Amino acid sequence: MIEQVTEADLPNLRHLIATALSGPVVSTAEEVTFLMSEINKILEWWAENKEKCIHRKYIDNGAIVGMILVKDFWNLSCLFVAPEHQRRGIGRKICREGVFP
């Protein structure tokens, strides 16, 4: 199920992102720390500019397992799917939602 992200989702989104980054995407803790810092800036920008974004979450069995953030309605800023849920079409589904809301 795809839904609009709320500020209450931010802790769960941060956990999802950290989990996704800790897999094969990056190789060191320093890289994860740097990327999380940058992504947190993007999430803070979203919190202040919601009217300029499309921010959706994908929920499976009550848990957020994917998310997309499109800034200014054209700039794909974030797309993450939990590693254990990848290769199931979730990224494709939330991309369609981000492009064709």
MMTF fields as JSON, N, C-alpha, C and O atoms, coordinates in Angstrom:
{
  "mmtfVersion": "1.0.0",
  "mmtfProducer": "UNKNOWN",
  "numBonds": 403,
  "numAtoms": 404,
  "numGroups": 101,
  "numChains": 1,
  "numModels": 1,
  "chainsPerModel": [1],
  "groupsPerChain": [101],
  "chainIdList": ["A"],
  "bondAtomList": [4, 2, 8, 6, 12, 10, 16, 14, 20, 18, 24, 22, 28, 26, 32, 30, 36, 34, 40, 38, 44, 42, 48, 46, 52, 50, 56, 54, 60, 58, 64, 62, 68, 66, 72, 70, 76, 74, 80, 78, 84, 82, 88, 86, 92, 90, 96, 94, 100, 98, 104, 102, 108, 106, 112, 110, 116, 114, 120, 118, 124, 122, 128, 126, 132, 130, 136, 134, 140, 138, 144, 142, 148, 146, 152, 150, 156, 154, 160, 158, 164, 162, 168, 166, 172, 170, 176, 174, 180, 178, 184, 182, 188, 186, 192, 190, 196, 194, 200, 198, 204, 202, 208, 206, 212, 210, 216, 214, 220, 218, 224, 222, 228, 226, 232, 230, 236, 234, 240, 238, 244, 242, 248, 246, 252, 250, 256, 254, 260, 258, 264, 262, 268, 266, 272, 270, 276, 274, 280, 278, 284, 282, 288, 286, 292, 290, 296, 294, 300, 298, 304, 302, 308, 306, 312, 310, 316, 314, 320, 318, 324, 322, 328, 326, 332, 330, 336, 334, 340, 338, 344, 342, 348, 346, 352, 350, 356, 354, 360, 358, 364, 362, 368, 366, 372, 370, 376, 374, 380, 378, 384, 382, 388, 386, 392, 390, 396, 394, 400, 398],
  "bondOrderList": [1, 1, 1, 1, 1, 1, 1, 1, 1, 1, 1, 1, 1, 1, 1, 1, 1, 1, 1, 1, 1, 1, 1, 1, 1, 1, 1, 1, 1, 1, 1, 1, 1, 1, 1, 1, 1, 1, 1, 1, 1, 1, 1, 1, 1, 1, 1, 1, 1, 1, 1, 1, 1, 1, 1, 1, 1, 1, 1, 1, 1, 1, 1, 1, 1, 1, 1, 1, 1, 1, 1, 1, 1, 1, 1, 1, 1, 1, 1, 1, 1, 1, 1, 1, 1, 1, 1, 1, 1, 1, 1, 1, 1, 1, 1, 1, 1, 1, 1, 1],
  "groupList": [{"groupName": "MET", "atomNameList": ["N", "CA", "C", "O"], "elementList": ["N", "C", "C", "O"], "formalChargeList": [0, 0, 0, 0], "bondAtomList": [1, 0, 2, 1, 3, 2], "bondOrderList": [1, 1, 2], "singleLetterCode": "M", "chemCompType": "L-PEPTIDE LINKING"}, {"groupName": "ILE", "atomNameList": ["N", "CA", "C", "O"], "elementList": ["N", "C", "C", "O"], "formalChargeList": [0, 0, 0, 0], "bondAtomList": [1, 0, 2, 1, 3, 2], "bondOrderList": [1, 1, 2], "singleLetterCode": "I", "chemCompType": "L-PEPTIDE LINKING"}, {"groupName": "GLU", "atomNameList": ["N", "CA", "C", "O"], "elementList": ["N", "C", "C", "O"], "formalChargeList": [0, 0, 0, 0], "bondAtomList": [1, 0, 2, 1, 3, 2], "bondOrderList": [1, 1, 2], "singleLetterCode": "E", "chemCompType": "L-PEPTIDE LINKING"}, {"groupName": "GLN", "atomNameList": ["N", "CA", "C", "O"], "elementList": ["N", "C", "C", "O"], "formalChargeList": [0, 0, 0, 0], "bondAtomList": [1, 0, 2, 1, 3, 2], "bondOrderList": [1, 1, 2], "singleLetterCode": "Q", "chemCompType": "L-PEPTIDE LINKING"}, {"groupName": "VAL", "atomNameList": ["N", "CA", "C", "O"], "elementList": ["N", "C", "C", "O"], "formalChargeList": [0, 0, 0, 0], "bondAtomList": [1, 0, 2, 1, 3, 2], "bondOrderList": [1, 1, 2], "singleLetterCode": "V", "chemCompType": "L-PEPTIDE LINKING"}, {"groupName": "THR", "atomNameList": ["N", "CA", "C", "O"], "elementList": ["N", "C", "C", "O"], "formalChargeList": [0, 0, 0, 0], "bondAtomList": [1, 0, 2, 1, 3, 2], "bondOrderList": [1, 1, 2], "singleLetterCode": "T", "chemCompType": "L-PEPTIDE LINKING"}, {"groupName": "ALA", "atomNameList": ["N", "CA", "C", "O"], "elementList": ["N", "C", "C", "O"], "formalChargeList": [0, 0, 0, 0], "bondAtomList": [1, 0, 2, 1, 3, 2], "bondOrderList": [1, 1, 2], "singleLetterCode": "A", "chemCompType": "L-PEPTIDE LINKING"}, {"groupName": "ASP", "atomNameList": ["N", "CA", "C", "O"], "elementList": ["N", "C", "C", "O"], "formalChargeList": [0, 0, 0, 0], "bondAtomList": [1, 0, 2, 1, 3, 2], "bondOrderList": [1, 1, 2], "singleLetterCode": "D", "chemCompType": "L-PEPTIDE LINKING"}, {"groupName": "LEU", "atomNameList": ["N", "CA", "C", "O"], "elementList": ["N", "C", "C", "O"], "formalChargeList": [0, 0, 0, 0], "bondAtomList": [1, 0, 2, 1, 3, 2], "bondOrderList": [1, 1, 2], "singleLetterCode": "L", "chemCompType": "L-PEPTIDE LINKING"}, {"groupName": "PRO", "atomNameList": ["N", "CA", "C", "O"], "elementList": ["N", "C", "C", "O"], "formalChargeList": [0, 0, 0, 0], "bondAtomList": [1, 0, 2, 1, 3, 2], "bondOrderList": [1, 1, 2], "singleLetterCode": "P", "chemCompType": "L-PEPTIDE LINKING"}, {"groupName": "ASN", "atomNameList": ["N", "CA", "C", "O"], "elementList": ["N", "C", "C", "O"], "formalChargeList": [0, 0, 0, 0], "bondAtomList": [1, 0, 2, 1, 3, 2], "bondOrderList": [1, 1, 2], "singleLetterCode": "N", "chemCompType": "L-PEPTIDE LINKING"}, {"groupName": "ARG", "atomNameList": ["N", "CA", "C", "O"], "elementList": ["N", "C", "C", "O"], "formalChargeList": [0, 0, 0, 0], "bondAtomList": [1, 0, 2, 1, 3, 2], "bondOrderList": [1, 1, 2], "singleLetterCode": "R", "chemCompType": "L-PEPTIDE LINKING"}, {"groupName": "HIS", "atomNameList": ["N", "CA", "C", "O"], "elementList": ["N", "C", "C", "O"], "formalChargeList": [0, 0, 0, 0], "bondAtomList": [1, 0, 2, 1, 3, 2], "bondOrderList": [1, 1, 2], "singleLetterCode": "H", "chemCompType": "L-PEPTIDE LINKING"}, {"groupName": "SER", "atomNameList": ["N", "CA", "C", "O"], "elementList": ["N", "C", "C", "O"], "formalChargeList": [0, 0, 0, 0], "bondAtomList": [1, 0, 2, 1, 3, 2], "bondOrderList": [1, 1, 2], "singleLetterCode": "S", "chemCompType": "L-PEPTIDE LINKING"}, {"groupName": "GLY", "atomNameList": ["N", "CA", "C", "O"], "elementList": ["N", "C", "C", "O"], "formalChargeList": [0, 0, 0, 0], "bondAtomList": [1, 0, 2, 1, 3, 2], "bondOrderList": [1, 1, 2], "singleLetterCode": "G", "chemCompType": "PEPTIDE LINKING"}, {"groupName": "PHE", "atomNameList": ["N", "CA", "C", "O"], "elementList": ["N", "C", "C", "O"], "formalChargeList": [0, 0, 0, 0], "bondAtomList": [1, 0, 2, 1, 3, 2], "bondOrderList": [1, 1, 2], "singleLetterCode": "F", "chemCompType": "L-PEPTIDE LINKING"}, {"groupName": "LYS", "atomNameList": ["N", "CA", "C", "O"], "elementList": ["N", "C", "C", "O"], "formalChargeList": [0, 0, 0, 0], "bondAtomList": [1, 0, 2, 1, 3, 2], "bondOrderList": [1, 1, 2], "singleLetterCode": "K", "chemCompType": "L-PEPTIDE LINKING"}, {"groupName": "TRP", "atomNameList": ["N", "CA", "C", "O"], "elementList": ["N", "C", "C", "O"], "formalChargeList": [0, 0, 0, 0], "bondAtomList": [1, 0, 2, 1, 3, 2], "bondOrderList": [1, 1, 2], "singleLetterCode": "W", "chemCompType": "L-PEPTIDE LINKING"}, {"groupName": "CYS", "atomNameList": ["N", "CA", "C", "O"], "elementList": ["N", "C", "C", "O"], "formalChargeList": [0, 0, 0, 0], "bondAtomList": [1, 0, 2, 1, 3, 2], "bondOrderList": [1, 1, 2], "singleLetterCode": "C", "chemCompType": "L-PEPTIDE LINKING"}, {"groupName": "TYR", "atomNameList": ["N", "CA", "C", "O"], "elementList": ["N", "C", "C", "O"], "formalChargeList": [0, 0, 0, 0], "bondAtomList": [1, 0, 2, 1, 3, 2], "bondOrderList": [1, 1, 2], "singleLetterCode": "Y", "chemCompType": "L-PEPTIDE LINKING"}],
  "groupTypeList": [0, 1, 2, 3, 4, 5, 2, 6, 7, 8, 9, 10, 8, 11, 12, 8, 1, 6, 5, 6, 8, 13, 14, 9, 4, 4, 13, 5, 6, 2, 2, 4, 5, 15, 8, 0, 13, 2, 1, 10, 16, 1, 8, 2, 17, 17, 6, 2, 10, 16, 2, 16, 18, 1, 12, 11, 16, 19, 1, 7, 10, 14, 6, 1, 4, 14, 0, 1, 8, 4, 16, 7, 15, 17, 10, 8, 13, 18, 8, 15, 4, 6, 9, 2, 12, 3, 11, 11, 14, 1, 14, 11, 16, 1, 18, 11, 2, 14, 4, 15, 9],
  "groupIdList": [1, 2, 3, 4, 5, 6, 7, 8, 9, 10, 11, 12, 13, 14, 15, 16, 17, 18, 19, 20, 21, 22, 23, 24, 25, 26, 27, 28, 29, 30, 31, 32, 33, 34, 35, 36, 37, 38, 39, 40, 41, 42, 43, 44, 45, 46, 47, 48, 49, 50, 51, 52, 53, 54, 55, 56, 57, 58, 59, 60, 61, 62, 63, 64, 65, 66, 67, 68, 69, 70, 71, 72, 73, 74, 75, 76, 77, 78, 79, 80, 81, 82, 83, 84, 85, 86, 87, 88, 89, 90, 91, 92, 93, 94, 95, 96, 97, 98, 99, 100, 101],
  "secStructList": [7, 3, 3, 3, 7, 7, 4, 4, 4, 2, 2, 2, 2, 2, 2, 2, 2, 2, 2, 2, 0, 0, 0, 0, 0, 7, 1, 1, 2, 2, 2, 2, 2, 2, 2, 2, 2, 2, 2, 2, 2, 2, 2, 2, 2, 2, 2, 2, 7, 4, 4, 4, 3, 3, 3, 3, 3, 3, 3, 3, 6, 6, 3, 3, 3, 3, 3, 3, 3, 3, 3, 6, 6, 6, 3, 3, 3, 3, 3, 3, 3, 7, 4, 4, 4, 6, 6, 1, 1, 2, 2, 2, 2, 2, 2, 2, 2, 2, 2, 7, 7],
  "xCoordList": [0.847, 0.0, 0.9, 1.891, 0.558, 1.315, 0.511, -0.672, 1.179, 0.535, 1.471, 2.676, 0.877, 1.622, 2.463, 1.987, 3.69, 4.554, 4.099, 3.698, 4.164, 3.904, 5.164, 6.073, 5.197, 6.366, 6.53, 7.653, 5.449, 5.533, 6.283, 6.761, 6.385, 7.087, 8.599, 9.317, 9.098, 10.526, 11.447, 12.427, 11.193, 12.088, 12.133, 13.201, 10.975, 10.939, 11.626, 12.28, 11.48, 12.158, 13.671, 14.408, 14.13, 15.573, 16.122, 17.213, 15.362, 15.793, 15.835, 16.794, 14.803, 14.765, 15.972, 16.638, 16.253, 17.356, 18.693, 19.517, 18.91, 20.166, 20.342, 21.449, 19.258, 19.316, 19.669, 20.502, 19.033, 19.304, 20.738, 21.376, 21.247, 22.617, 23.664, 24.76, 23.339, 24.315, 24.555, 25.445, 23.788, 23.978, 25.09, 26.129, 24.89, 25.938, 26.153, 27.032, 25.372, 25.472, 26.771, 27.449, 27.117, 28.335, 29.151, 28.634, 30.442, 31.303, 31.819, 32.336, 31.694, 32.242, 31.202, 30.252, 31.394, 30.516, 30.596, 29.6, 31.758, 31.917, 31.056, 30.472, 30.976, 30.132, 28.661, 27.921, 28.236, 26.851, 26.552, 25.504, 27.464, 27.277, 27.153, 26.271, 28.032, 27.984, 26.675, 26.01, 26.304, 25.075, 23.841, 22.925, 23.804, 22.661, 22.574, 21.477, 23.709, 23.708, 23.096, 22.285, 23.482, 22.947, 21.457, 20.68, 21.067, 19.655, 18.813, 17.684, 19.335, 18.605, 18.354, 17.305, 19.307, 19.105, 17.95, 17.138, 17.881, 16.792, 15.454, 14.465, 15.423, 14.178, 13.756, 12.563, 14.71, 14.394, 13.846, 12.909, 14.425, 13.919, 12.471, 11.613, 12.21, 10.836, 9.883, 8.794, 10.283, 9.405, 9.02, 7.95, 9.88, 9.613, 8.982, 8.545, 8.928, 8.469, 7.558, 7.664, 6.685, 5.84, 5.018, 4.757, 4.618, 3.783, 4.548, 3.941, 5.875, 6.707, 7.195, 8.09, 6.617, 7.152, 6.075, 4.894, 6.534, 5.765, 6.594, 7.722, 6.045, 6.773, 5.832, 4.841, 6.158, 5.299, 6.071, 7.293, 5.328, 5.897, 5.151, 3.977, 5.845, 5.241, 5.172, 6.181, 3.969, 3.749, 3.432, 2.596, 4.12, 3.875, 3.751, 4.678, 2.63, 2.365, 2.595, 3.159, 2.165, 2.232, 3.572, 3.704, 4.57, 5.903, 6.222, 5.835, 6.933, 7.402, 8.601, 9.618, 8.475, 9.55, 10.112, 11.054, 9.525, 10.017, 9.575, 8.589, 10.328, 9.948, 10.541, 11.564, 9.853, 10.327, 10.07, 9.058, 11.009, 10.844, 11.224, 12.354, 10.273, 10.496, 10.35, 9.264, 11.453, 11.445, 11.052, 11.409, 10.324, 9.912, 9.206, 9.169, 8.647, 7.843, 8.608, 7.99, 9.944, 10.728, 12.051, 12.654, 12.526, 13.856, 13.758, 13.409, 14.063, 14.055, 15.204, 16.369, 14.87, 15.882, 16.214, 17.376, 15.229, 15.443, 14.537, 13.369, 15.083, 14.319, 15.012, 16.159, 14.311, 14.886, 13.859, 12.671, 14.341, 13.538, 14.381, 15.57, 13.751, 14.45, 15.052, 14.391, 16.287, 16.958, 16.144, 16.124, 15.482, 14.725, 13.447, 12.783, 13.095, 11.9, 12.248, 11.355, 13.517, 13.927, 13.62, 13.448, 13.556, 13.288, 11.867, 11.595, 10.96, 9.537, 8.673, 7.446, 9.299, 8.558, 8.143, 7.438, 8.562, 8.17, 8.755, 8.05, 10.028, 10.662, 9.948, 9.727, 9.589, 8.871, 7.509, 7.11, 6.8, 5.476, 5.545, 4.74, 6.494, 6.545, 7.123, 6.838, 7.933, 8.387, 7.212, 7.099, 6.345, 5.153, 4.312, 3.795, 4.173, 3.412, 4.084, 3.403, 5.423, 6.152, 6.092, 6.133, 5.995, 5.964, 4.539, 4.29, 3.608, 2.207, 1.299, 0.531, 1.384, 0.599, -0.904, -1.687],
  "yCoordList": [-1.17, 0.0, 1.242, 1.293, 2.224, 3.471, 4.584, 4.765, 5.33, 6.432, 7.639, 7.533, 8.777, 10.01, 9.884, 9.355, 10.362, 10.379, 11.502, 12.572, 11.251, 12.278, 12.457, 11.628, 13.542, 13.765, 12.66, 12.377, 12.034, 10.927, 9.725, 8.868, 9.666, 8.566, 8.734, 7.775, 9.921, 10.192, 9.216, 8.772, 8.86, 7.882, 6.541, 5.951, 6.074, 4.815, 4.952, 4.017, 6.109, 6.33, 6.353, 5.784, 7.009, 7.052, 5.637, 5.302, 4.825, 3.441, 2.665, 1.942, 2.816, 2.167, 2.574, 1.724, 3.863, 4.373, 3.837, 3.378, 3.891, 3.383, 1.9, 1.451, 1.146, -0.284, -0.496, -1.34, 0.271, 0.14, 0.538, -0.092, 1.562, 2.019, 1.06, 0.96, 0.364, -0.515, -1.807, -2.58, -2.044, -3.245, -3.031, -2.463, -3.472, -3.385, -1.979, -1.787, -0.998, 0.351, 1.034, 1.635, 0.947, 1.581, 0.562, -0.469, 0.863, -0.138, 0.235, -0.631, 1.491, 1.869, 2.602, 3.18, 2.567, 3.289, 4.79, 5.498, 5.274, 6.701, 7.12, 8.204, 6.266, 6.568, 6.604, 7.486, 5.651, 5.633, 6.9, 7.517, 7.291, 8.505, 9.73, 10.563, 9.851, 10.998, 11.017, 12.051, 9.89, 9.838, 10.101, 10.796, 9.557, 9.823, 11.301, 11.852, 11.943, 13.384, 14.151, 15.054, 13.797, 14.461, 14.162, 15.055, 12.93, 12.555, 13.23, 13.639, 13.353, 14.069, 15.521, 16.076, 16.144, 17.517, 17.55, 18.475, 16.545, 16.472, 16.287, 16.93, 15.404, 15.187, 16.44, 16.729, 17.183, 18.448, 19.461, 20.197, 19.501, 20.407, 20.043, 20.917, 18.732, 18.294, 18.776, 19.262, 18.648, 19.027, 20.498, 20.884, 21.316, 22.751, 23.131, 24.269, 22.202, 22.514, 21.43, 21.088, 20.896, 19.776, 20.083, 19.2, 21.329, 21.694, 21.635, 21.723, 21.487, 21.444, 20.034, 19.86, 19.031, 17.676, 16.624, 16.834, 15.5, 14.266, 13.329, 12.988, 12.915, 12.05, 10.919, 11.131, 9.717, 8.57, 7.446, 7.347, 6.616, 5.438, 4.21, 4.283, 3.1, 1.822, 0.995, 0.78, 0.535, -0.204, -1.654, -1.944, -2.563, -3.99, -4.595, -4.495, -5.212, -5.801, -4.797, -5.148, -3.567, -2.548, -1.847, -0.946, -2.237, -1.628, -0.85, -1.249, 0.266, 1.027, 0.287, 0.115, -0.148, -0.904, -0.197, -0.681, 0.95, 1.722, 3.162, 3.475, 4.042, 5.455, 6.147, 5.737, 7.221, 8.072, 9.523, 9.847, 10.378, 11.822, 12.515, 12.395, 13.237, 14.007, 15.471, 15.918, 16.223, 17.648, 18.468, 18.14, 19.52, 20.457, 19.75, 20.268, 18.563, 17.796, 17.302, 16.87, 17.357, 16.824, 16.225, 15.471, 16.531, 16.137, 14.923, 15.061, 13.742, 12.535, 12.63, 12.493, 12.863, 13.073, 11.809, 11.582, 10.986, 9.751, 8.657, 8.888, 7.478, 6.278, 5.137, 4.803, 4.544, 3.451, 2.35, 2.606, 1.12, -0.056, -0.926, -1.137, -1.425, -2.297, -3.479, -4.061, -3.834, -4.908, -6.2, -6.829, -6.598, -7.852, -7.758, -8.769, -6.549, -6.353, -5.964, -5.697, -5.931, -5.559, -6.683, -7.841, -6.309, -7.225, -7.777, -8.887, -6.957, -7.325, -6.275, -6.361, -5.287, -4.255, -3.066, -2.184, -3.019, -1.92, -0.6, 0.408, -0.595, 0.635, 1.157, 2.361, 0.262, 0.649, 1.25, 2.265, 0.613, 1.101, 2.492, 3.36, 2.715, 4.037, 5.083, 6.271, 4.657, 5.614, 6.082, 7.27, 5.167, 5.556, 6.54, 7.51, 6.294, 7.193, 8.562, 9.586, 8.583, 9.847, 10.64, 11.87, 9.932, 10.597, 10.916, 11.956, 10.035, 10.193, 10.123, 9.172, 11.134, 11.08, 11.162, 11.129],
  "zCoordList": [0.0, 0.0, 0.0, 0.728, -0.803, -0.895, -0.247, -0.533, 0.638, 1.344, 1.398, 1.171, 1.704, 1.911, 3.194, 4.198, 3.158, 4.344, 5.271, 4.813, 6.574, 7.578, 8.425, 8.394, 9.171, 10.031, 11.058, 11.477, 11.472, 12.428, 11.842, 12.584, 10.508, 9.839, 9.83, 9.549, 10.129, 9.959, 10.696, 10.098, 11.948, 12.587, 11.838, 11.675, 11.391, 10.64, 9.284, 8.823, 8.645, 7.367, 7.55, 6.745, 8.606, 8.868, 9.1, 8.639, 9.809, 10.039, 8.714, 8.445, 7.901, 6.585, 5.751, 5.159, 5.702, 4.885, 5.394, 4.603, 6.697, 7.269, 6.96, 6.661, 7.031, 6.718, 5.25, 4.919, 4.376, 2.94, 2.614, 1.769, 3.264, 3.002, 3.545, 2.994, 4.607, 5.249, 4.49, 4.846, 3.468, 2.659, 1.654, 1.991, 0.437, -0.585, -1.15, -1.99, -0.709, -1.275, -0.857, -1.69, 0.405, 0.907, 1.682, 2.112, 1.857, 2.468, 3.853, 4.558, 4.263, 5.563, 6.404, 5.875, 7.7, 8.622, 8.374, 8.528, 7.997, 7.705, 6.523, 6.529, 5.512, 4.355, 4.75, 4.313, 5.572, 6.032, 6.82, 6.629, 7.703, 8.51, 7.621, 7.833, 6.624, 5.711, 4.929, 4.856, 4.349, 3.551, 4.406, 3.967, 5.615, 6.495, 6.838, 6.93, 7.029, 7.302, 6.14, 6.344, 4.93, 3.738, 3.561, 3.225, 3.783, 3.634, 4.711, 4.44, 5.918, 6.972, 6.582, 6.909, 5.884, 5.391, 4.393, 4.406, 3.536, 2.558, 3.27, 2.917, 4.278, 5.027, 5.787, 5.883, 6.326, 7.0, 5.995, 6.305, 4.792, 3.751, 3.437, 3.316, 3.305, 3.035, 4.127, 3.823, 5.399, 6.511, 6.443, 6.915, 5.86, 5.738, 4.404, 4.233, 3.46, 2.095, 1.536, 0.358, 2.337, 1.912, 0.668, -0.149, 0.533, -0.616, -1.93, -2.998, -1.873, -3.073, -3.391, -4.219, -2.744, -2.854, -3.042, -2.767, -3.518, -3.48, -2.615, -2.971, -1.492, -0.556, -0.163, 0.535, -0.62, -0.404, 0.288, 0.182, 0.991, 1.651, 1.147, 0.783, 1.132, 0.78, 2.051, 2.722, 2.374, 3.607, 3.27, 2.413, 3.966, 3.814, 5.208, 6.012, 5.494, 6.815, 7.949, 8.985, 7.755, 8.785, 8.928, 9.756, 8.14, 8.228, 6.952, 5.853, 7.117, 5.962, 5.383, 6.054, 4.13, 3.493, 2.257, 1.629, 1.917, 0.785, 0.905, 1.572, 0.24, 0.233, -0.979, -1.527, -1.38, -2.461, -2.059, -1.436, -2.431, -2.233, -3.532, -4.006, -4.099, -5.315, -4.938, -4.568, -5.033, -4.686, -5.899, -7.031, -5.652, -6.698, -7.859, -8.975, -7.591, -8.539, -9.765, -10.739, -9.737, -10.858, -10.422, -11.186, -9.226, -8.771, -7.851, -6.678, -8.372, -7.549, -6.559, -6.931, -5.302, -4.27, -3.508, -3.173, -3.229, -2.46, -2.965, -3.278, -3.04, -3.329, -2.598, -2.896, -1.644, -0.864, -0.69, -0.497, -0.763, -0.461, 0.471, 0.234, 1.527, 2.468, 1.707, 0.846, 2.014, 1.261, 1.158, 0.1, 2.226, 2.191, 1.357, 1.133, 0.894, 0.073, -1.363, -2.167, -1.679, -3.033, -4.019, -3.639, -5.285, -6.395, -6.356, -6.814, -5.786, -5.745, -6.444, -6.404, -7.083, -7.802, -6.953, -7.442, -5.696, -4.811, -5.299, -5.35, -5.654, -6.155, -7.391, -7.521, -8.292, -9.513, -9.174, -9.745, -8.239, -7.867, -7.238, -7.576, -6.332, -5.703, -6.649, -6.502, -7.62, -8.643, -9.489, -9.792, -9.868, -10.642, -9.848, -10.402, -8.554, -7.691, -7.605, -7.553, -7.589, -7.527, -8.816, -8.802, -9.93, -11.233, -11.657, -12.265, -11.342, -11.739, -10.511, -10.361, -9.625, -8.369, -8.614, -7.665]
}
